[in-house]
Amino acid sequence: MYFPYFRGRQYELLALKELASMRLLSNSVIPVVEPIKLTSSFDGTISAFVDSQNKIALIFNPVVGDYANNVNFVDAYFTRLGTIPNVIPTVLMNKNTDDILQALILKGVAQSNVTAILDKRDFLEVYKEHFAEIAPQYTLFPEDRQIRRTIIKGKVMFDDKFVKKEKNADYADNIDEFFSEDHLYFLDEGYVGFGDYSVIGNVYEEGGYLPKAVAIHIVYFDKDNILRIHHFVSDSNMETQNVQGKYYEAVTKLVKWYNNGHQSQVTTALSKFINHYENGYYPGLPTIKKLSIMHHLELMGKHLDGGMAK
């Protein structure tokens, strides 16, 4: 199982919604969403997962956005959407874990159906206190010997694989790099799944800015089935003008790479990038991020389901 983690920004929700709506999301992929706010886009994403019968893990004690560290999110969510079987209630191990678990129990959520995220060693005792007798369905945690000894079942290795750069232009310094091999070894190492922050990274930033460079981040499997990431970066990166031209520079490099022996990595999103190149179309910066996410999740699902082209 693959657990990609998102913060619920607009383009992330749209990526998940489109994957589910087009039936492109494997049942081997369970996105984890830390919601920023309750919006029509959020509702639409949940609705798409209901229709497709895909599972989605929803964090009920977000630490960013409108409901950061606020137990009222539980009431707000259930009042808005009610109980949905394929939404997996998920909690971050932190100072308000007890309040959130109690609130979920009052809503009829069984503790054994909860997913826990233990991303800090400091909250290991909190985890032990709440799950000593009834283990959660899944627990996502980084490589840590003591944490691993504590988790009894549903172990999911969880780490940030995306090397975040200060500026888009900086990705040109190392255009192709290792991303992950967790998908090759997680079962042998006693895990039921693995997770990461996709091609976004763990850094949370509100709002955006007009960049001097455009970068497209595309993951792919090499000949040994190791997951690598290629950064396609524009060339005219001195000023912020002509973002459309910068995108065409970047997507031209992507198409050249694709035609140079990477056709087996094709996904619906990658095909859209190629279509943009062929038609001289600029979709906007958020859509570039959305398509990169869609490509990653569809490709990983194909791999886990054994459907990758050779």
Phi, psi and omega in degrees: 000142179244130183240086176280137188254131179228158181261005174078024173289163188306311184291332177290315178297320179295321177300313181293318180299315182292320177300314180292316183296324181270006180057042180256358184261119179293151173292349177277357180245121177241099178295143175250125184240124170263103189290139177272319178202163177266111184227176176296328177294320177298312179301317182295324178294313178299318180298320179296323179289327175296314182295322182275348182064027170276154176268146176221133179266123184246124181280126184262359172228065181299151179250006174229161175086195187296331185248027181303123177055036185236115182295343182294347179299326181300310179295318181299318181292310185291329175294324183281315189237342180075195181274125180236117188303324184270006170268117182269112178298130187229141182231139172275136176284109179203198187290338182252018180302317182300314181297319182292315180297319178296319179295321179292320179299321178295337177270005177090015180276124177283137182299330180289347179263359182278149168252138181247145174240112182249080186265001178225131179300331183301336183253021177296321179294326176298317178298312180301319182298319187269336186238023180294324184257322180239111183284148175289166179298313177223152171228121177265129181205153178283171179295110181205120187300317182292319177297316183298323177295330185281322183288128185267316185217164176065037183286130177233116177289133191219124183202159176273116182262345186272122180275099185285133177255156180293320181230151179302323181299334183293338179293341179291344179288338180210081193286341181223123185212162176300141177243304183193152169229015180301326181296341181274333192236356188299320180293317179297332182266011173087018178257154174266347181192180178215157182211162178201188180257029179051217183261023179255319182090167186281342183292126179257124179233131177271138180076184180212183180211162179278115185278158174278337179233151174251132179231134175248125183254116184236122175273153178203160177265131177275186185297339179260012181066019171279138181274122177243168178229134179247133180254118178260110190244140178295165182258324184272082193245024182274327183231171181270353182291155173059058177297327178299318178294322178297319178298319181296324176298315182291315184288335174297319177295322178298314182295320177298316177298314181300315182287347181264049172094017180243025181296336180291348181270009188296140173221172177300318181292319179296323177297326178292321175301316180297320178297322177299317179298314184292333183253004180061037186258136175251117187272348185102150185299316179300324180292327176300315178295318180301314182293324178297320177294313181301317178301313182302311185289321178293317180297317180295321177297318178299318180297312183294332179270001178075023185253016179290137175288148180259000000 
